[in-house]
Amino acid sequence: MTERIVVVGAALLDGGRLLAARRSAPPDLAGRWELPGGKVEPGECPETALVRELREELGVDAEAVERVPGEWPLRTPYVLQVWTARLRPGSAAPSPLEDHDELRWLAPGEIWDVNWLDQDVPAVRETLARLDTGAR
């Protein structure tokens, strides 16, 4: 059995808005939107990977807040796990530095205005469900 590789995704939140990142590569994913993040390196904990990936991809200083329940299959052997995250005080604003060509902060009513990658849709839904219950 192949060992699974965890990919962390960040539900980066700011003032009730969620950050979506548009892929610029690879060609089969370009133009679709995702939660930013990337692979957990050997010996790295997911929260550390999330902070590192957000620094590399977006140039921000962020912190993981809590894991969104669930795990979503990507292409074998990868699985997606999502954490809510927030920018630390004094962080730069996010910029599309690596693998993305556009970023968009989406208010709750705008979440489905972008063409999410298929594998990110259930993770985004679960994140929104958590935000709704957290707000009550």
N, C-alpha and C positions, 0 to 999 in steps of 0.2 A: 504494500500500500504506500502510495506517495505521501510524504509528509506535507501537510498544508502550510501555506505561507500566508501570513496575515497582512492585509493591506488596511491601513488606517485611513479613515475619512474624517474630516473635520466639519461638523455643523457649526461653523464660526458665526457667532451671534453678536449683534450690536444693536441695541435699542429695539429689540423685537424683530430685527431683520436678519435674514440668512444670506450668507455669501455663497454665490454660485460662480463657478469658474468654467469658461468655455475652452475645451481642448483644442490645441493646434496640432497635436500629433498623438499617436500615429494616424495615418490617413483614414483608416476605418472608423476612428473615433472623432476626428476633427470636426468642429462645428457643433458638437453635442456638449451638454453642460453636465458638471459633476460637482460633488463635494471635494474640495482639494485634499490632498494627502498623498500617501505612497506606502511602499513596502517597509515592513519592520525588518531591520537588519538583524543577523544572528547575534544573540546576547543582549539585544535592546528590548526594553519594555515598550509596549504600545504607546503609552503616554509620552515617553521620551521621543519615540519615532514621530509622533504627531507634531510635537513642538519643532523638531528638526525639519520635517517636511514643510511645515508652514513657513519657516525661516528661508528654506531653499527656494520654494515655489513662489512665495508671495512677499518675502522680505519683511515679515512681521515678527514681533515678539509676542507670542501667544501662550496661553496655558490651557491644558485640558481641564474640563470641569467634571463631567461625568459620562460614563459609557451609556450609549443608547442601547436598550435591550435588543438582542437579536444578532444574527450573523448572516450575511448574504453571499451566496456562491458567485464567484467571478469565473473566469476560465480556469480550469484545473491547472495547478493545485492551489489557486488563490481564493481567499475568502475575505469579504469586506466586514470590518467592524468600525462603528462610528462612535465618536465622542463629541459631545457638545464642547465648545471651546470659546474663549473670549480673548480679546487683545489685552495685553498688560498695559497699565498706564505708561504713557510715553512712547508706545510702539508707533512705528511709521504706519501710514495707511497702506493697505494691501496693494501690490502691483503685480501684474502677470509676468513673472520673471522666467518661468520654466514650464514648458508643456502647455501653456495657456496663452490665448491672445486677447481675452477680455474677461473682466470680472464684473459682477453685478450684485448689489445689495437688494434683496427681494423682501418686500413687506409681505405679511401673511397672505394678502389677497393677490399677490403677484407670483407666488411660488410656482404655479403651473404655467406661467407665461413663457418659460424657456423649455427647450427640448432636452430633458434630462437623459443621460445614458440609462438604458433599460435597467441595469443592475443597481443604479442609484435610486430609482423610483421607490422601492419598498423602504429603503433606509430613510429617504426624505419623509415619506409618510409616517414612519415610526417616530422620527424626530418631531414632526409637527404634532403628533398625538401627545407626546411628552410635554411639549410647550403648552398645549391647550390645557392639560390637566394641571400643569405647574402654575398656570395663571389664575386658576380658580381659587 
